[in-house]
Amino acid sequence: MVEPRLTATEDAAWRGFLRSHERIWDELERRLNRLGVSMAEYSALALLAEAGPQGMSISELAEQRLMSSSGFSRLADRLEGRGLIQRRRSTRDGRSFEAVLTAAGRALLRKAWRQHYGDVHELFVDKLDPSDLERLAEIWGKLAGDGKPVPGE
């Protein structure tokens, strides 16, 4: 049976995770906002870059972003309105829609990547030694619980 309360160590680990995540996420968001892109937008653009020129279906993007299709559709509307993505009928089935990066989307993403990777190093990676990073990668893999390897493995 699970205890109704956390031990001091469990509580410190959980609260430390929450505080660290919130602080780092908020700072990453703030810094990306200087480029005119939110973390949600950056994530969608990065997924489309990984998908390549064939793009990715809107439903798959929503699933990867852990969003509802309607929520992601609103995000896609904003990105398309800014000229960062283009939606087109699926070449696979002709019924669904796919999104692809535009030249403007790729240009913004290149700037955002430089900013984001530098910020991730400053706020996270550079504060840990290689063994810390290896252990955290192992831990996040366990916590993901989906049997998928952590990216980069």
C-alpha positions as CSV (number, residue, x, y, z in Angstrom):
1,M,0.0,0.0,0.0
2,V,1.2,3.5,-0.8
3,E,1.8,5.7,2.1
4,P,-0.5,8.7,2.3
5,R,2.4,11.1,2.6
6,L,5.8,11.5,1.0
7,T,8.9,10.9,3.0
8,A,11.2,13.9,3.4
9,T,13.5,12.6,0.6
10,E,10.5,11.9,-1.7
11,D,9.1,15.3,-1.1
12,A,12.4,17.1,-1.7
13,A,12.9,15.1,-4.9
14,W,9.4,15.9,-6.2
15,R,9.4,19.6,-5.1
16,G,12.9,20.0,-6.5
17,F,11.8,18.7,-9.9
18,L,8.8,21.0,-9.9
19,R,10.7,24.1,-8.9
20,S,13.5,23.4,-11.4
21,H,11.2,22.6,-14.2
22,E,9.1,25.8,-13.6
23,R,12.2,28.0,-13.3
24,I,14.0,26.6,-16.3
25,W,10.8,26.4,-18.5
26,D,9.8,30.0,-17.6
27,E,13.3,31.3,-18.4
28,L,13.5,29.4,-21.7
29,E,10.0,30.7,-22.7
30,R,11.0,34.3,-21.8
31,R,14.2,34.1,-23.9
32,L,12.4,32.6,-26.9
33,N,9.7,35.3,-26.6
34,R,12.4,37.8,-27.5
35,L,12.4,36.2,-31.0
36,G,8.6,36.3,-31.2
37,V,8.1,32.6,-30.7
38,S,6.6,30.7,-27.8
39,M,7.7,27.3,-26.5
40,A,4.6,25.7,-28.0
41,E,5.4,27.3,-31.4
42,Y,9.0,26.4,-31.2
43,S,8.2,22.8,-30.4
44,A,5.8,22.5,-33.4
45,L,8.4,24.1,-35.7
46,A,11.1,21.8,-34.5
47,L,8.9,18.7,-35.0
48,L,8.2,19.9,-38.6
49,A,11.9,20.4,-39.2
50,E,12.5,16.8,-38.1
51,A,9.8,15.6,-40.4
52,G,11.5,17.1,-43.4
53,P,10.0,18.3,-46.7
54,Q,7.2,15.8,-46.6
55,G,5.8,17.5,-43.4
56,M,3.7,15.8,-40.8
57,S,0.0,15.3,-40.4
58,I,-1.8,17.8,-38.2
59,S,-3.1,14.9,-36.0
60,E,0.4,13.5,-35.6
61,L,1.7,16.9,-34.7
62,A,-1.0,17.3,-32.1
63,E,-0.2,13.8,-30.6
64,Q,3.5,14.6,-30.5
65,R,2.8,17.9,-28.8
66,L,0.4,16.2,-26.4
67,M,-2.4,18.5,-27.5
68,S,-5.9,18.0,-28.7
69,S,-6.4,18.2,-32.5
70,S,-8.5,21.3,-32.0
71,G,-5.9,22.9,-29.7
72,F,-3.2,22.2,-32.2
73,S,-5.3,23.4,-35.0
74,R,-5.5,26.8,-33.3
75,L,-1.7,26.8,-32.9
76,A,-1.3,25.8,-36.6
77,D,-3.6,28.7,-37.5
78,R,-1.3,31.2,-35.7
79,L,1.8,29.7,-37.3
80,E,0.2,29.7,-40.8
81,G,-1.1,33.2,-40.3
82,R,2.5,34.3,-39.6
83,G,3.7,32.5,-42.7
84,L,5.8,30.0,-40.7
85,I,4.0,26.9,-41.9
86,Q,1.8,25.8,-44.8
87,R,-1.0,23.4,-44.6
88,R,-1.8,21.1,-47.5
89,R,-3.9,18.1,-48.3
90,S,-2.2,14.9,-47.4
91,T,-0.4,13.2,-50.2
92,R,-1.0,9.9,-48.4
93,D,-4.8,9.9,-48.2
94,G,-6.0,13.1,-49.7
95,R,-8.4,13.7,-46.7
96,S,-6.3,14.8,-43.8
97,F,-4.0,17.8,-43.7
98,E,-0.2,18.0,-43.4
99,A,1.9,20.9,-42.3
100,V,5.3,21.8,-43.7
101,L,7.7,24.6,-42.7
102,T,8.0,27.6,-45.0
103,A,11.2,29.4,-45.7
104,A,10.3,31.9,-43.1
105,G,9.6,29.1,-40.6
106,R,13.0,27.6,-41.3
107,A,14.7,31.0,-40.8
108,L,13.0,31.6,-37.5
109,L,13.6,28.1,-36.3
110,R,17.4,28.5,-37.0
111,K,17.5,31.6,-34.8
112,A,15.3,29.9,-32.2
113,W,17.6,26.8,-32.2
114,R,20.7,28.9,-31.6
115,Q,18.9,30.8,-28.8
116,H,17.3,27.7,-27.2
117,Y,20.4,25.4,-27.3
118,G,22.6,28.1,-25.8
119,D,20.0,28.7,-23.1
120,V,19.5,25.0,-22.3
121,H,23.3,24.7,-21.9
122,E,23.4,27.8,-19.6
123,L,20.4,26.9,-17.5
124,F,20.7,23.1,-17.3
125,V,23.6,21.2,-19.0
126,D,26.5,23.4,-17.8
127,K,25.3,23.0,-14.2
128,L,25.7,19.2,-14.3
129,D,28.6,16.9,-14.9
130,P,28.4,14.1,-17.5
131,S,27.5,11.5,-14.9
132,D,24.6,13.7,-13.7
133,L,23.4,14.0,-17.3
134,E,23.6,10.2,-17.9
135,R,21.7,9.5,-14.7
136,L,19.0,12.0,-15.5
137,A,18.6,10.6,-19.0
138,E,18.1,7.2,-17.4
139,I,15.6,8.6,-14.9
140,W,13.6,10.5,-17.5
141,G,13.5,7.3,-19.6
142,K,12.0,5.4,-16.7
143,L,9.5,8.1,-15.9
144,A,8.4,8.4,-19.5
145,G,6.8,5.0,-19.1
146,D,6.1,4.5,-22.7
147,G,9.0,2.2,-23.5
148,K,10.4,4.6,-26.0
149,P,14.1,5.5,-25.7
150,V,14.9,9.0,-24.6
151,P,15.9,11.0,-27.7
152,G,19.6,11.0,-28.2
153,E,20.1,7.4,-27.0
